[in-house]
Amino acid sequence: MGKPFFILFLNMIHLWALGQPLLPIGQWRNHLPMRQVVDIEQEGNEMVVATQFGLYRYAPATKEFRVFTSSQGLSDVRVGMLTQKPATNQYLLAYQNGNMDLIDNESIFNLPDIVRSSLQGNKTIYHGLWQNEDVLLSTGLGIVIVNTTKREIRETISIFGRASAGEVYQLAILGGQLFAATGAGLKKASFPNAALTNPLQWSDELLPMTTGIIKKILTWNDKLVVQKNDSIFVRENGNWKLLNASPAPISSMDVSNGKLLVATKSNKVTVLIFSDTKSSPTLLSTSSAEQPVASLWNNNQLWIGDAEKGLIHLTSTSEEVIVPASPADIAFGRGIYSNGMALATAGSIDVSGNPGLRNAGIFSYDGNNWINYGSRQFPLLDSVKDIAAIAVDPATQTIWAGSYGGGLLEIPKDNKPKIIKYGSGISPALADPLSFRVTGLAIDLQRNLWIANHGAVNPLVLRKNDGSWKKYLLPIVNSGNTLMDIIIDDANRKWILGGPGNGLICFDDAGTPDQTNDDRWRLFKQGRGNGNLPSSNVLSVVSDRNGFIWVGTDRGVALIQCGDDLFKPGICEAILPVVQQDNVAGLLLTNEQINDIKVDGADRKWIATNNGIWLLSADGQKIVYRFTKSNGKLLSNKVRSILLNPENGEVFFFTEDGICSFRSTATEPAAEKQKLFVFPNPVPAGFTGTIAMRNLPSNAWVRIVELDGKLVFQTRSLGGQAIWNGRNYKGERASTGVYLIYVSDENNLQQLAGKIFFIK
């Protein structure tokens, strides 16, 4: 069934034109990069831009964006192709896995036939050609015809016969013939033709002095145009001729408003604008583009869709890059929340300690806008790849970030980054004297920065708050000195991921980091007597509100709750928690790869795995939420990391297909008395969602009463937030009027905290 587009429109006006509002409890939203353009179209006065992660409309006159992703109705992520029915507002959007959405005026209809098909082979959809109510799709399986009226696949055509479907990259219709650009050259058949499934109906269309793969074919002013490597051929009056042989690689070829647009890339991007076959093309060059994939000509102005930079508006005198507020890329590293900002890192280091060579940097989000710290904004950072570790100084708000190879990055509040490598306390890796690997960062209560200097002789480094440095030799065996992430618990102990196969290290400096004679070290590994972890491949660690240590490995979860016996091997051992699910008790997440664990304001545990998300109760014995891509709004089941906003309960999930977030029910308890915040308030007519009451003391009693004192509802806060579904104990919806909110803290002191207004 279709999803109303006008509802999405209203959502987007709020989300992007007016700034993102507080997300209602239980709702999801996406935070996806919008620079990686796949295609561009034009509808009226708006540009319609398809990117890898969604779709957006841009109105040049007002400079307003409307963004559409899977949280606003699209059926998938990883867009591969967009095609527009000429002179209409009807589109077909194809995803890289073969899934499709038909966008028709006010509705989105999913067409999953190809992605669900049992057919084996390449399901990539390369191009769409509209023919009345049909769309002829060029795919890795051949030609697939979709009827947009019936919203179904009408026919699948294999040019080369059933034995070998063969890839078809693009189609064109001219002079009663259907032309197909394929891996075996240019093919043609009469059209319309009921026998197109018969390979004998197809013949070769030979180009002069060229054979082999052809991927681009277009019609232009009643002529056929083909791109073969870096040459453009035109068939005019039945004869082929060379139109242009480019000395630079051709990136894209399009026809728009009577112009043939050919984008080339050498030192910079140049677009050749052909008006006819007899005149030399007009040239427009830009330093803003990097990898053009589509071009559009309108009112003597050029629009370029770039796979790396976004939408580019180009005239003879100016150029402008146009991108909605969004992170620059996918976040594969860790995140942190500090002073109203969510910070995410783009770097990737796999479970074996191998870097992903990603250089998108750091993204910060204030609830309304994204700010990106990367080589595009700061050329200095071009060499700082795989930033995956991050910490923030609470006093100065200086951002510290660790790069696998590029050293330590310091970003003060003035946004003038510095790279710290040579002449500092960090050292290069023993295996590569040019590689400074910082894989873990944590700041203690004295604002000292603890650093995991992966692969160095002294892999644990301290940068004290006065700027001086201290290095530590490990007194325990750690193969390769491959320290990874670091956390610091409430007792100021450092818990350090040892790297592949090296277990979990606990280090207590007794509050005297300059002295070593009072230091205590403990290693936890797999097996009884060694720490009793389920695996020595430790991927995540967190301390909960009771001081218990939750350890995530590549084979499940362990819990360390030893108290004073922590540094006594053989006495202090991890336990393997048991969780209740569907009336069956079992070891917690056995054999799951635990990529991250976070603790929310109610002491509940959020767990990220390669099979989605679990939220466990505070004691870890019950499953509160279970999110996967199929049963929720997760973009992917492979979740790399989790970031919690302690102020409003929003939980960010860093998946391999981008960032999405969920407004949960728990927030951080108020440290001191604060004004109660109720959302929504007033409660509008017809509202059936969850009402949140925030800024509460920990574990507070919340009572909602009528003006005459009659109790309507009573609950306890989850951390610093309580929730209500707007109904009394009988399940009846609250009537129009004013309701009082009374709050009692742990000392049972009750006070009137606020009011809720209901509108019917």
C-alpha positions in Angstrom: 0.0 0.0 0.0 1.3 3.5 -0.8 2.6 5.9 1.8 1.2 9.4 1.5 3.8 11.8 0.2 2.0 14.9 1.5 2.6 13.6 5.1 6.3 13.2 4.3 6.3 16.7 2.9 5.0 18.1 6.2 7.6 16.1 8.1 10.4 17.3 6.0 9.4 21.0 6.2 9.7 20.6 10.0 12.8 18.5 9.9 14.9 20.5 7.5 13.4 23.9 6.7 12.6 24.7 10.4 15.2 22.6 12.1 14.7 19.1 13.6 12.3 19.2 16.6 12.5 16.9 19.6 11.7 13.4 18.4 8.6 11.8 20.0 9.2 8.8 22.2 9.3 5.6 20.3 9.9 7.3 16.9 12.9 6.9 14.6 14.8 9.2 12.2 17.8 8.8 9.9 21.0 10.9 9.8 22.4 10.0 6.4 25.0 11.5 4.1 23.5 13.4 1.2 26.7 14.2 -0.8 27.0 10.9 -2.8 24.7 11.9 -5.7 23.4 9.1 -8.0 21.2 11.1 -10.4 19.4 14.4 -10.7 16.1 15.3 -12.3 14.0 18.4 -12.5 10.3 18.9 -11.6 8.9 22.3 -12.1 11.1 24.7 -10.2 12.7 22.0 -8.0 15.7 19.9 -8.4 15.1 16.2 -7.5 18.4 14.6 -6.3 18.9 10.9 -5.7 21.9 10.1 -3.4 23.2 6.8 -2.2 21.2 7.1 1.0 18.0 8.8 0.0 16.3 11.5 -2.0 16.0 15.2 -1.6 14.2 18.1 -3.4 15.9 21.5 -3.6 14.1 24.8 -4.5 16.7 27.2 -5.8 14.3 30.2 -5.3 13.9 29.7 -1.6 17.0 27.5 -1.0 14.8 25.0 0.9 15.3 21.3 1.1 12.9 18.4 1.6 14.7 15.2 2.4 13.3 11.6 2.1 15.0 8.5 3.5 13.7 5.2 4.9 12.4 7.0 8.0 10.2 9.1 5.9 8.7 6.4 3.7 11.4 5.1 1.3 11.6 1.3 1.4 15.4 0.8 1.6 18.8 2.4 1.6 21.7 2.3 -0.9 20.0 4.0 -3.9 21.4 2.9 -7.3 19.2 4.7 -9.9 16.5 7.3 -10.3 14.4 7.7 -13.5 11.6 10.3 -14.1 8.6 9.9 -16.4 9.0 12.8 -18.8 7.2 16.0 -17.8 5.5 14.4 -14.8 6.0 13.9 -11.0 6.2 10.1 -11.4 9.6 8.4 -10.6 11.0 5.0 -10.2 13.8 4.7 -7.6 15.9 1.6 -7.6 18.2 0.4 -4.9 21.5 -1.4 -5.3 20.0 -4.7 -4.2 17.3 -4.6 -6.9 14.5 -3.3 -4.6 12.4 -0.5 -6.1 10.0 2.3 -5.1 7.5 3.8 -7.5 6.9 7.4 -6.4 3.6 8.5 -7.9 2.4 12.0 -7.1 1.5 11.7 -3.4 2.4 8.1 -2.7 5.3 5.7 -2.5 4.7 2.1 -3.6 7.3 -0.6 -3.0 8.1 -3.1 -5.8 10.3 -5.8 -4.2 9.9 -8.4 -7.0 13.5 -8.3 -8.2 15.1 -8.3 -4.8 12.9 -11.2 -3.7 13.3 -13.1 -6.9 14.9 -16.6 -6.6 16.7 -15.8 -9.9 20.5 -16.0 -9.4 22.8 -13.4 -10.9 23.4 -9.7 -10.9 20.2 -7.8 -9.8 21.7 -4.4 -10.3 19.3 -1.9 -12.0 21.4 0.5 -14.2 18.9 2.6 -16.0 15.2 3.1 -16.7 13.5 4.1 -20.0 9.9 5.2 -19.9 7.6 4.0 -22.6 4.0 5.2 -21.8 3.0 3.3 -18.6 6.0 0.9 -18.8 9.5 1.4 -17.5 12.1 -0.6 -19.4 14.8 -1.4 -16.9 18.4 -2.2 -17.9 19.7 -4.7 -15.4 22.3 -7.3 -14.8 19.6 -9.9 -15.5 18.7 -8.4 -18.9 15.7 -6.1 -19.6 12.9 -6.0 -17.0 9.7 -4.3 -18.0 7.7 -2.8 -15.1 4.1 -1.7 -15.6 3.5 1.3 -13.4 -0.3 1.2 -13.6 -0.5 -2.4 -12.3 2.7 -1.9 -10.2 4.1 -5.2 -11.3 6.8 -6.7 -13.5 5.3 -7.4 -16.9 8.2 -9.2 -18.6 11.8 -10.1 -18.3 13.9 -10.2 -21.6 17.2 -12.0 -22.0 18.9 -10.7 -25.2 21.4 -13.6 -25.1 19.0 -16.4 -24.3 18.2 -18.2 -21.1 21.6 -19.8 -20.7 23.3 -16.4 -20.3 21.2 -13.4 -19.3 24.0 -10.9 -19.9 24.1 -7.4 -18.5 22.2 -4.6 -20.2 23.4 -1.1 -19.1 21.1 1.3 -21.0 18.3 1.4 -23.6 17.2 3.9 -26.2 14.3 3.9 -28.7 14.6 5.6 -32.1 13.1 5.0 -35.5 11.1 1.9 -34.5 14.1 0.2 -33.0 15.1 -0.6 -29.5 18.9 -0.3 -28.9 20.7 -1.9 -26.0 24.1 -1.0 -24.6 25.5 -4.3 -23.4 28.7 -6.1 -22.3 28.9 -7.5 -25.8 28.5 -4.2 -27.7 25.4 -2.5 -29.1 22.4 -4.6 -29.9 19.1 -3.7 -31.7 15.7 -5.1 -32.4 12.5 -3.8 -33.9 10.1 -2.1 -31.4 7.4 -2.7 -30.4 8.0 -6.4 -30.8 6.1 -9.1 -29.0 9.0 -11.6 -29.6 11.8 -9.7 -27.9 12.5 -12.6 -25.6 13.7 -14.5 -28.7 17.4 -13.9 -29.0 17.1 -14.2 -32.8 15.2 -10.9 -32.9 18.3 -9.1 -31.8 21.2 -8.2 -34.0 24.5 -6.2 -33.7 24.7 -2.5 -34.4 28.3 -2.0 -35.4 30.2 1.2 -34.6 33.2 2.3 -36.7 36.5 0.9 -35.5 35.2 -0.3 -32.1 33.9 -3.4 -30.5 33.3 -4.6 -26.9 31.5 -3.3 -23.9 29.2 -0.3 -24.2 27.5 1.3 -21.2 26.0 4.6 -22.4 23.4 5.2 -25.2 21.0 8.1 -25.6 18.8 9.8 -28.1 19.5 13.4 -28.8 17.4 15.5 -31.3 16.4 12.4 -33.3 20.0 11.1 -33.3 21.5 8.2 -31.5 24.5 8.9 -29.2 26.9 6.3 -27.8 29.8 6.6 -25.4 32.6 4.1 -26.0 35.4 4.5 -23.6 36.4 8.2 -23.9 34.9 8.7 -27.4 31.4 9.9 -28.4 29.8 8.5 -31.5 26.6 9.9 -33.2 24.3 8.1 -35.7 22.9 10.7 -38.0 20.8 9.8 -41.1 21.7 6.1 -40.6 25.5 6.7 -40.5 27.9 6.7 -37.5 30.5 9.4 -37.0 32.9 10.4 -34.3 31.6 13.5 -32.5 34.3 13.9 -29.9 37.4 12.0 -28.7 38.2 13.3 -25.2 41.8 13.5 -24.0 40.4 13.2 -20.5 38.3 10.3 -19.1 34.5 10.8 -19.5 32.6 10.6 -16.3 29.0 11.1 -17.5 26.9 11.7 -20.6 23.4 13.2 -20.5 20.8 14.9 -22.7 18.9 17.8 -21.1 16.7 20.4 -22.7 18.2 19.9 -26.2 21.8 19.8 -25.1 24.2 16.9 -25.0 26.3 17.2 -21.8 29.6 15.3 -21.5 31.5 15.6 -18.3 35.2 14.9 -18.3 37.7 14.7 -15.5 41.5 15.5 -15.6 42.9 18.1 -13.2 39.4 19.5 -12.9 36.0 18.6 -14.1 35.0 20.1 -17.5 31.5 19.8 -19.0 31.2 19.9 -22.8 27.9 21.4 -23.8 26.9 20.4 -27.4 24.0 22.3 -29.1 24.3 20.3 -32.4 26.8 18.1 -34.2 28.2 20.8 -36.4 29.3 23.4 -33.8 32.1 23.1 -31.3 30.9 22.6 -27.7 30.8 25.3 -25.0 33.0 24.4 -22.1 32.3 25.0 -18.4 34.9 23.9 -15.8 34.6 23.6 -12.0 37.0 22.9 -9.2 34.1 22.0 -7.0 33.3 18.6 -8.6 35.2 15.4 -8.1 33.2 12.6 -9.7 30.3 13.8 -11.8 27.7 11.2 -12.5 24.8 13.3 -14.0 24.3 16.8 -15.5 21.2 18.9 -16.2 20.9 22.1 -18.3 18.2 24.7 -17.4 17.9 28.4 -18.2 21.5 28.6 -19.4 22.7 27.2 -16.1 24.4 23.9 -15.5 23.6 21.5 -12.6 26.0 18.7 -11.8 25.4 15.7 -9.6 28.7 14.6 -8.1 29.3 11.2 -6.4 31.5 12.8 -3.7 30.7 16.5 -3.5 26.9 16.7 -3.9 24.8 19.0 -6.1 26.8 21.7 -7.9 25.2 24.8 -9.5 27.5 26.2 -12.2 27.3 29.3 -14.4 29.9 31.0 -16.5 30.8 33.3 -13.5 30.0 31.3 -10.3 29.8 27.8 -8.8 28.0 26.6 -5.7 27.9 23.3 -3.8 24.5 22.5 -2.5 24.0 19.8 0.1 21.3 19.4 2.9 22.6 19.4 6.5 23.9 15.9 7.0 27.0 13.9 8.1 29.6 13.7 5.4 29.7 9.9 5.4 28.8 6.8 7.3 30.1 6.6 10.9 32.1 3.4 11.4 34.0 4.4 14.6 33.0 5.4 18.1 30.8 8.3 19.2 30.4 10.5 22.3 27.9 13.0 23.6 29.2 16.2 25.2 27.8 19.6 26.0 24.7 19.3 23.8 26.7 17.8 20.9 26.7 14.3 19.5 30.0 13.4 17.9 30.6 10.5 15.5 33.8 9.2 13.9 34.0 7.8 10.4 37.1 5.7 10.8 37.0 1.9 10.4 39.1 -0.7 12.2 37.9 -4.2 12.0 37.9 -6.9 14.6 41.4 -8.1 13.4 42.8 -4.6 13.9 42.9 -3.7 10.1 42.2 -0.1 9.0 39.6 0.7 6.5 41.5 3.8 5.1 38.5 6.1 5.5 39.2 9.8 5.7 35.7 11.4 6.3 36.8 12.5 9.7 34.3 13.6 12.5 30.7 14.6 12.4 29.0 16.7 15.1 25.2 17.2 15.6 23.5 19.7 17.9 20.0 18.5 17.3 19.4 20.7 14.3 22.5 20.8 12.1 25.5 18.6 11.3 29.1 20.0 11.2 31.8 18.0 9.5 35.5 18.0 10.4 37.3 16.4 7.5 39.7 17.1 4.7 37.0 18.9 2.7 36.8 21.5 5.5 40.4 21.3 6.7 43.0 20.2 4.1 45.4 19.6 6.9 43.4 16.5 7.8 43.9 14.8 4.4 46.5 12.5 5.9 44.5 11.7 9.1 42.6 8.5 8.1 40.5 6.2 10.1 39.6 8.4 13.0 37.7 6.0 15.3 38.6 7.1 18.8 37.2 10.3 20.4 37.1 12.2 23.7 36.1 15.7 24.7 37.7 17.8 27.5 34.6 18.8 29.6 36.2 22.1 30.7 37.5 23.5 27.4 35.3 21.5 25.0 38.5 20.6 23.1 37.9 17.5 20.9 40.6 14.9 20.9 40.5 12.2 18.1 42.6 9.3 17.3 43.7 8.2 13.8 45.0 4.8 12.8 48.2 6.1 11.2 47.7 9.8 11.3 48.4 10.4 15.0 46.4 12.4 17.6 44.1 15.2 16.4 43.3 18.2 18.6 40.3 20.4 17.7 40.0 23.4 20.1 36.8 25.5 20.3 38.2 27.9 17.6 38.0 24.9 15.1 41.6 25.2 14.2 42.8 21.6 14.3 46.3 20.4 15.1 47.9 17.1 14.3 50.1 15.7 17.1 52.7 13.1 16.1 56.5 13.8 16.0 58.0 15.2 19.1 55.1 14.2 21.3 54.5 11.4 23.8 53.0 9.1 21.1 55.2 6.9 19.1 55.1 5.2 15.7 54.2 1.5 15.4 57.1 -0.9 15.6 55.9 -2.4 12.3 55.7 0.9 10.5 57.9 3.9 11.6 55.7 6.3 9.6 52.4 5.2 11.2 51.2 6.8 14.4 48.2 4.8 15.6 45.9 6.2 18.2 43.0 3.7 18.7 41.6 4.6 22.2 41.1 7.8 24.2 39.6 8.6 27.6 39.7 11.6 29.9 39.8 11.1 33.7 38.4 13.4 36.4 41.6 15.4 36.5 41.2 16.0 32.8 44.2 13.8 31.9 44.0 12.2 28.5 44.7 8.5 28.4 45.8 7.2 25.0 46.0 3.7 23.4 49.1 4.0 21.1 48.5 0.9 19.1 51.6 -1.1 18.1 54.1 1.3 19.8 56.8 0.2 22.2 54.9 1.9 25.0 51.3 1.4 23.9 49.7 3.2 26.9 50.4 6.9 27.0 49.2 9.7 29.3 48.9 13.4 28.2 48.5 15.2 31.5 46.3 18.3 31.6 49.4 20.5 31.9 50.6 19.2 28.5 53.3 16.9 29.7 53.5 13.2 28.7 54.1 9.9 30.4 54.5 6.5 28.7 53.8 3.1 30.2 55.3 -0.3 29.5 52.8 -3.1 29.8 53.8 -5.6 32.6 51.5 -8.2 31.0 51.8 -10.1 27.8 50.1 -8.3 24.9 51.0 -9.7 21.5 51.9 -6.8 19.2 51.1 -4.1 21.8 47.7 -3.8 20.0 45.7 -1.8 22.5 42.4 -0.5 21.3 39.6 1.3 23.1 39.8 2.7 26.7 37.1 3.6 29.3 37.6 4.9 32.9 35.2 3.7 35.6 34.0 5.6 38.7 36.9 4.3 40.7 39.3 5.9 38.1 40.4 2.5 36.9 41.3 2.2 33.2 39.7 -0.7 31.3 41.6 -1.2 28.0 40.8 -3.5 25.1 43.9 -5.5 24.4 43.3 -6.0 20.7 42.8 -9.3 18.7 43.2 -12.3 21.1 44.7 -10.2 23.9 41.7 -9.9 26.3 40.8 -7.1 28.6 43.3 -5.1 30.8 42.4 -3.4 34.0 44.9 -0.8 35.2 44.7 1.2 38.5 47.4 3.9 39.1 46.1 4.5 42.6 45.6 8.2 41.7 49.4 8.7 41.3 50.0 8.4 37.5 53.7 9.6 37.9 54.5 6.7 40.3 54.6 3.1 39.3 55.3 1.3 42.5 51.6 1.4 43.6 50.2 0.4 40.1 48.0 -2.6 39.8 47.3 -4.5 36.6 45.0 -7.4 35.8 44.3 -9.3 32.5 41.0 -11.0 31.8 41.0 -13.6 29.0 39.0 -16.7 27.9 38.7 -19.7 30.3 38.4 -20.3 34.0 41.4 -19.2 35.9 42.3 -16.6 33.2 39.3 -14.3 33.8 36.5 -16.5 32.4 35.6 -14.3 29.4 33.7 -16.2 26.7 36.5 -15.1 24.2 39.8 -13.3 24.4 38.7 -11.1 21.4 37.2 -8.2 23.4 35.4 -5.6 21.3 33.6 -3.4 23.9 33.5 -2.6 27.6 31.3 -0.3 29.8 30.8 0.4 33.5 27.2 0.5 34.7 25.7 2.5 37.5 26.6 -0.1 40.1 30.2 -0.1 39.1 29.9 -3.5 37.4 31.9 -4.0 34.2 30.1 -5.3 31.1 32.4 -6.9 28.5 31.5 -7.5 24.9 33.4 -10.2 22.9 33.1 -11.8 19.6 31.3 -14.7 21.4 28.9 -13.0 23.8 28.8 -10.9 27.0 30.6 -11.3 30.3 30.0 -9.4 33.6 32.8 -8.5 36.1 31.5 -7.6 39.6 34.4 -8.4 42.0 34.6 -5.4 44.3 37.8 -5.4 46.3 38.8 -8.7 44.8 39.3 -7.3 41.3 43.0 -7.7 41.2 43.0 -11.2 42.6 43.4 -13.8 39.8 41.6 -17.0 40.4 39.2 -15.3 42.9 37.9 -12.5 40.6 36.4 -14.1 37.5 33.9 -12.8 35.0 30.4 -14.4 35.1 28.3 -15.2 32.0 24.9 -13.5 32.5 21.7 -15.4 31.9 18.8 -13.7 30.2 15.1 -14.7 30.1 13.5 -14.8 26.6 10.2 -16.4 25.6 10.1 -18.3 28.9 13.5 -19.8 28.2 16.6 -18.8 30.1 20.0 -19.0 28.4 23.5 -17.4 28.4 23.4 -13.9 27.2 23.9 -13.5 23.5 26.0 -16.6 23.2 28.3 -16.5 20.1 27.0 -13.0 19.1 29.7 -10.5 18.1 29.2 -7.7 20.6 30.4 -4.5 18.9 29.4 -2.0 21.5 27.6 -1.7 24.9 26.2 1.5 26.4 24.3 2.2 29.6 21.4 4.6 29.7 19.9 6.7 32.5 17.9 3.8 33.9 21.0 1.6 34.0 19.7 -0.5 31.1 22.2 -2.0 28.6 22.1 -1.2 24.9 24.0 -3.9 23.0 25.1 -3.6 19.3 25.8 -6.7 17.3 26.0 -7.9 13.8 22.4 -9.1 14.2 20.8 -5.9 15.4 20.2 -4.3 18.8 19.2 -5.6 22.2 18.1 -3.4 25.1 18.4 -5.3 28.4 16.9 -4.4 31.8 19.2 -2.9 34.4 20.0 -6.4 35.8 20.5 -7.8 32.3 17.9 -10.6 32.9 15.1 -9.3 30.6 15.0 -8.1 27.0 13.2 -4.7 26.8 13.7 -4.0 23.1 14.9 -6.1 20.2 15.5 -4.1 17.0 16.4 -5.5 13.6 16.1 -4.1 10.1 13.0 -6.3 9.5 11.1 -5.5 12.7 12.1 -1.9 13.2 13.8 1.0 11.5 17.4 -0.1 11.7 19.1 0.7 8.5 21.2 -2.5 8.8 21.5 -5.3 11.3 25.3 -4.7 11.5 25.6 -2.1 14.1 29.1 -0.8 14.8 28.5 1.5 17.7 25.9 3.2 19.9 25.7 6.8 21.1 23.3 8.0 23.8 22.0 11.5 24.3 21.5 11.5 28.1 19.5 14.7 28.0 16.5 13.5 25.9 17.0 9.7 25.6 17.7 9.6 21.9 19.8 6.6 21.0 22.0 6.8 17.8 23.0 3.6 16.1 26.0 3.6 13.8 25.2 0.9 11.2 27.1 -0.1 8.0 24.4 1.7 6.1 24.4 5.0 8.0 23.2 6.5 11.3 19.7 6.2 12.6 18.3 7.1 16.0 15.4 6.1 18.3 13.9 8.2 21.0 13.9 5.9 24.1 12.2 6.2 27.4 15.2 6.8 29.8 17.3 10.0 30.4 20.0 10.9 32.8 18.7 11.7 36.3 18.7 15.4 37.1 21.8 16.2 39.2 20.0 19.1 40.8 16.5 20.5 40.9 15.5 21.6 37.4 12.3 22.7 35.8 10.1 19.8 34.6 9.9 19.4 30.9 6.8 17.8 29.4 6.5 16.8 25.7 4.1 17.2 24.0 2.4 19.9 26.1 -0.4 20.7 25.4 -1.3 17.2 24.2 -3.1 17.8 20.8 -6.4 16.2 19.9 -6.0 12.7 18.4 -2.5 12.2 19.9 -1.9 8.5 20.7 1.8 8.5 21.3 3.8 8.6 24.5 4.0 11.7 26.8 7.5 12.3 28.3 8.2 14.1 31.6 11.9 14.9 31.8 14.5 16.5 34.3 13.3 14.2 37.2 15.4 12.9 40.1 16.6 9.2 39.8 13.9 6.6 40.5 11.3 9.3 41.3 7.6 8.6 41.9 5.5 10.6 39.4 1.7 11.0 40.1 -0.7 12.6 37.7 -3.9 13.9 39.3 -7.0 15.8 38.3 -7.6 19.3 39.7 -9.8 17.8 42.5 -6.9 15.5 43.6 -8.2 12.3 42.0 -5.3 10.0 41.0 -5.2 9.3 37.3 -1.8 7.6 36.8 1.3 6.7 38.8 4.7 5.6 37.7 8.4 5.6 38.4 11.0 7.4 36.4 13.5 5.7 34.1 16.6 7.6 35.1 15.5 11.2 34.7 12.4 10.6 32.6 8.9 9.2 33.2 6.5 8.3 30.5 2.7 8.1 30.2 0.4 6.9 27.4 -2.3 9.4 28.3 -4.7 6.9 29.8 -5.9 6.2 33.3 -5.7 2.8 35.1 -8.9 1.7 33.3 -7.4 2.3 30.0 -9.6 5.4 29.3 -8.3 8.3 27.4 -7.8 11.5 29.5 -10.5 14.0 29.0 -9.9 17.6 27.9 -8.6 19.7 30.7 -5.7 20.4 33.0 -3.8 17.7 35.0 -1.3 18.2 37.8 2.1 16.4 38.0 3.5 15.6 41.5 7.0 14.3 41.9 8.5 12.5 45.0 12.2 12.0 45.2 14.0 9.2 47.1 13.4 11.0 50.4 9.7 10.9 49.6 9.4 14.7 49.5 6.5 15.4 47.2 6.1 18.7 45.3 3.9 20.0 42.5 6.2 19.9 39.5 4.0 20.9 36.6 0.9 20.6 34.6 -0.3 18.8 31.4 -3.0 20.3 29.2 -5.2 17.9 27.1 -7.1 19.0 24.1 -9.8 17.0 22.5 
